[in-house]
Amino acid sequence: MNIEDTRVTLVDKQQFHTFAFNGQVPGPLYVVDEGDDVNVTVNNLTALPHTVHWHGMYQKNSWKNDGVPGVTQEAIKPGDSFKYQFKAAPSGTMWYHCHVNVNEHVALRGMWGPLIVRPKNPTALEKKVTKEFILMFSEWDSKWADKPGFGGLPSDKPDYFTINGKAYPDTQPIRIEKGDVVRLRLIGAGDGTHSFHLHGHSFKIAFKDGFPLANPIMADTVLFGPGERYDLIFEADNPGRWMVHDHVDSHTVNGDRPMGGIMSVVEYAGVPSDPWYDWAGKKYQPNFYYEESLKKGPGQYSNDLLKGKAVQ
C-alpha cells in the first residue's frame, strides 16, 4: 500500500491536498477473517514521515506492528517502506490511520481507511443482514487545504464535513430494497463528534467498536466521537426516499452554503424520481460505500470512485 500526495475534491471545486493511501480517501478496504495472518507493506512516497496504526487490533505478540512512532517503531521515512504483520483479532468494524502528527495527518489529510474483520462466530442478528455499507465521517478546515505539513490546531474551525471524503450533494445514495436487512458501519475518522440520524426508520445499535451488544438498543439517532465505531442494523420496511444526516446541524454545510456536508439519502428500489428531487438524473455510482467490495470476501479493495489526482 502506497502513501501518496493526492489532491481530492470534497464537493464542487473545493480541493484538498492529502496524503492518501493508494491515492484515495478513504483508503482501500481491507476485509479479513478473524485469526487471519495480515501482511501489508507500506511504501511512503511523500516527503513527510508516516506510520499505519491498525485501530482496534490487539497485536498479541506483534506489538511492534502497532504503528506508533517513537513507541513501537521508527516512522517510515520518505522513500522507505515498512511491513506490518499481525493476526486479525478481535473481529468487527475497525479502521487504520496514520499515527504521525495525527492532529493534521488524520484530521486534515485523509490518512484513514476501513478494516473489517469477519467473525468466526457471527451473531444471529448479523446473519440476517442482506446489505451493508461503510460510512466514514470527517471534517476539513479549508484554510489549510493547500498547506500540507500545517494545520490541525485547537483553534481550527472546520467548514467542510464529509462521508467517505465527499460532501452532499456529491455523496451517493444508499440504495436498498424493501425486505432488506441493512447494516450501516459508522466510523468516526476525524476529530469531531457526530449525531447520525436516519429518517423514516429506527435501527438497532448492534455493535460498539466491533463488539456485539448483548442487548441491542433501539434508536433513530446515535452520537459518536473520534475513533468510535457503531454498527446499526435496520429492516427496510418503509419504501420511499429518506434523508440520513448529521444532527450536529453545523455539519450540514459546505463552507458558508447550507444543504451540504454530512447528508445522504436512503433510496428504495422502485420509488420513482421527481423533477424537483436534488438527485434527479444523478448518475448512480455503486460501491461508494464499499457495498460491492464487501460482498467479495477477504482481500484488499481499491475504489476508483474515491481516488484523487496525484500532486506533481
C-alpha positions in Angstrom: 0.0 0.0 0.0 1.4 3.4 -1.0 1.1 6.7 0.7 0.8 9.4 -2.0 0.5 13.1 -2.3 -3.0 13.4 -3.7 -5.4 16.2 -4.4 -9.0 15.2 -3.7 -12.3 17.1 -4.3 -14.7 17.2 -1.4 -17.5 18.9 -3.2 -17.9 21.4 -6.1 -14.4 22.9 -6.6 -13.2 22.5 -3.0 -10.0 20.5 -3.2 -7.6 19.3 -0.5 -4.0 18.2 -0.5 -4.0 14.8 1.2 -1.5 12.0 2.0 -3.7 9.3 0.6 -3.4 5.6 0.9 -3.2 4.3 -2.7 -4.3 7.7 -3.9 -7.8 7.5 -2.4 -9.8 8.9 0.6 -10.8 6.8 2.4 -8.0 4.3 1.7 -8.6 0.8 0.3 -10.8 -1.5 2.2 -9.3 -4.5 3.9 -11.5 -7.5 4.6 -10.0 -10.3 6.6 -11.3 -13.2 8.7 -10.8 -13.4 12.4 -7.5 -15.1 13.1 -6.0 -14.5 9.6 -2.4 -13.5 9.3 -2.3 -10.0 7.9 0.7 -8.8 5.9 0.8 -5.2 4.5 3.8 -3.5 3.1 3.5 0.3 3.3 5.6 2.5 0.9 6.0 6.1 1.8 6.0 8.1 -1.4 5.6 11.5 0.3 8.1 14.0 1.7 7.0 13.5 5.3 7.2 10.6 7.7 4.2 8.4 8.4 3.1 5.1 10.0 -0.1 3.0 10.0 -1.9 2.2 13.2 -4.4 -0.7 12.9 -7.0 0.7 15.2 -8.7 -2.0 17.3 -6.3 -4.8 16.7 -4.9 -6.5 19.8 -1.5 -7.1 18.3 -0.8 -10.0 20.6 2.9 -11.0 20.2 3.2 -8.4 17.5 3.3 -5.1 19.4 5.9 -3.6 17.1 3.3 -3.6 14.4 1.0 -1.2 16.3 2.2 1.8 14.2 3.1 4.4 16.9 6.2 6.4 16.0 8.8 6.6 18.8 7.0 3.8 20.8 6.6 0.7 18.6 8.6 1.7 15.5 10.6 4.5 13.9 8.3 6.4 11.5 8.6 5.4 7.8 10.8 8.0 6.3 10.2 9.4 2.8 11.1 6.8 0.2 11.2 4.0 2.8 8.9 1.0 3.4 7.6 -0.9 6.4 6.0 -4.4 6.5 3.2 -4.8 9.1 2.4 -8.3 10.2 -0.2 -9.3 12.7 -3.1 -11.7 13.4 -6.6 -10.3 12.8 -8.2 -10.1 16.2 -10.7 -9.2 17.5 -13.5 -9.2 14.9 -15.7 -6.3 13.9 -15.7 -2.8 12.3 -12.1 -1.5 12.7 -10.0 1.1 10.8 -6.5 2.1 10.1 -4.8 5.5 10.1 -1.5 7.3 10.3 -0.1 7.9 13.8 2.3 10.7 12.9 1.1 14.2 13.6 -2.5 12.8 13.9 -3.8 16.3 14.5 -3.0 17.0 10.9 -2.5 13.7 9.0 -5.7 12.2 10.3 -7.8 15.2 11.0 -7.0 17.1 7.7 -5.1 14.9 5.3 -7.4 11.9 4.8 -5.0 9.3 6.2 -7.5 6.6 7.1 -9.4 3.7 5.7 -11.7 0.8 6.8 -10.6 -2.6 8.1 -13.4 -5.2 8.5 -12.6 -8.4 10.5 -15.2 -11.0 9.8 -16.1 -13.1 12.9 -15.6 -16.8 13.4 -19.0 -16.9 15.1 -21.4 -14.2 13.8 -24.3 -13.2 15.9 -27.9 -14.3 15.0 -28.7 -10.7 14.1 -25.8 -10.1 11.8 -26.6 -13.4 10.0 -29.8 -11.7 8.8 -28.0 -8.8 7.1 -28.5 -8.7 3.3 -26.8 -5.4 2.5 -24.1 -3.5 4.3 -22.4 -0.1 3.8 -19.4 1.7 5.3 -19.6 5.4 6.2 -16.5 7.2 7.5 -17.1 10.7 8.9 -14.6 13.5 8.8 -14.1 17.3 9.0 -11.9 19.7 7.0 -10.7 23.3 7.5 -10.3 24.8 4.1 -7.7 27.4 5.1 -5.2 24.5 5.3 -6.3 22.9 2.0 -3.1 23.5 0.1 -0.7 23.7 3.1 0.5 20.2 3.7 2.6 19.9 6.9 0.4 22.5 8.7 -3.0 22.7 10.4 -4.9 20.6 12.8 -4.7 23.2 15.6 -7.1 23.6 18.6 -8.1 26.9 17.1 -9.2 25.4 13.8 -12.8 25.7 12.7 -13.7 23.0 10.1 -16.0 24.3 7.4 -16.4 21.1 5.3 -17.8 17.8 6.5 -17.8 14.6 4.6 -18.9 10.9 4.4 -16.2 8.9 2.7 -14.4 12.0 1.7 -17.4 13.6 -0.1 -19.9 16.3 1.0 -23.5 16.4 -0.2 -24.6 16.6 -2.9 -21.5 14.8 -4.1 -22.2 11.8 -1.8 -24.1 8.8 -3.3 -27.5 7.3 -2.4 -27.7 4.3 -0.1 -29.8 2.0 -2.4 -31.8 -0.8 -0.8 -34.9 -2.8 -1.5 -38.0 -3.5 0.7 -37.3 -6.5 2.8 -33.5 -5.9 3.1 -31.9 -6.1 6.5 -29.3 -3.3 6.3 -26.1 -2.8 8.2 -24.5 0.6 8.4 -20.9 0.6 9.7 -20.2 4.1 11.0 -16.6 5.2 11.7 -15.5 8.4 13.3 -12.4 9.1 11.3 -11.9 12.8 12.0 -11.7 14.8 15.3 -15.3 15.8 15.5 -18.4 14.4 17.3 -21.3 13.4 15.1 -25.0 12.7 15.6 -26.2 10.3 12.9 -30.0 10.3 12.2 -32.0 8.2 9.8 -35.4 9.4 8.8 -38.4 7.1 8.5 -36.9 4.2 10.4 -35.5 3.1 13.8 -32.4 0.9 14.0 -30.7 -1.4 16.4 -27.4 -0.2 17.8 -25.9 -3.7 17.5 -22.1 -3.3 17.8 -19.8 -0.8 19.5 -16.2 -0.6 18.5 -16.6 -4.0 16.8 -18.1 -5.8 19.8 -21.7 -7.1 19.7 -24.0 -5.7 22.3 -25.8 -8.3 24.4 -28.9 -6.2 24.3 -29.0 -4.0 21.1 -30.6 -0.6 21.7 -33.4 0.7 19.5 -32.9 4.3 18.4 -33.2 6.7 15.5 -30.1 8.8 16.4 -26.7 7.8 17.6 -23.9 10.0 18.9 -20.3 9.1 18.3 -16.9 10.7 18.6 -13.4 10.4 17.1 -12.2 6.8 16.6 -15.6 5.3 17.6 -17.4 2.8 15.5 -21.1 1.8 15.7 -22.8 -0.8 13.6 -26.5 -0.1 13.0 -29.0 -2.7 11.7 -32.5 -1.9 10.5 -35.2 -3.5 8.5 -36.1 -1.9 5.2 -39.9 -1.8 5.7 -40.8 1.7 4.7 -40.3 2.4 0.9 -39.5 5.9 -0.1 -36.6 8.4 -0.1 -35.3 9.0 3.3 -32.6 11.5 4.4 -29.7 10.4 6.6 -27.7 13.2 8.1 -25.6 14.6 10.9 -27.8 16.2 13.6 -24.9 18.4 14.6 -26.6 21.0 12.3 -23.4 22.9 11.6 -22.1 19.8 9.9 -24.6 20.1 7.1 -22.9 23.0 5.3 -20.3 23.4 2.6 -18.3 26.4 3.7 -21.0 29.1 4.0 -23.6 27.3 1.9 -26.4 25.2 3.6 -27.7 21.8 2.5 -24.4 20.1 2.2 -21.9 18.3 4.4 -22.8 15.1 6.1 -26.0 14.2 4.3 -27.2 11.4 2.0 -30.4 9.7 1.0 -31.6 6.1 1.5 -33.3 5.3 -1.8 -35.7 2.3 -2.1 -35.8 0.5 -5.4 -38.9 1.1 -7.4 -39.6 4.6 -6.0 -39.9 7.0 -9.0 -37.9 10.1 -9.1 -39.3 13.6 -9.2 -38.1 16.6 -11.3 -37.6 18.7 -8.1 -35.5 15.9 -6.3 -32.0 17.1 -5.6 -30.6 14.0 -7.2 -33.0 13.8 -10.2 -30.9 12.5 -13.1 -27.9 11.8 -10.8 -25.7 9.0 -12.2 -25.6 6.3 -9.5 -22.2 5.0 -8.8 -22.3 1.8 -6.8 -19.6 0.9 -4.3 -19.2 4.5 -2.9 -19.9 2.9 0.5 -17.8 -0.2 -0.4 -21.1 -2.2 -0.6 -19.9 -4.2 -3.7 -16.4 -4.9 -2.3 -17.9 -6.2 1.0 -19.6 -9.0 -1.0 -16.3 -10.4 -2.3 -14.8 -11.9 0.9 -11.2 -11.4 2.2 -8.9 -9.1 0.3 -7.7 -5.5 -0.3 -10.1 -3.4 -2.4 -9.3 -0.1 -4.0 -12.1 2.2 -5.1 -11.8 4.3 -8.2 -14.8 6.5 -7.0 -12.7 7.7 -4.1 -9.4 8.4 -6.0 -8.0 11.9 -6.4 -5.3 13.2 -8.6 -1.5 12.9 -8.0 0.1 16.1 -6.8 3.0 16.9 -9.1 
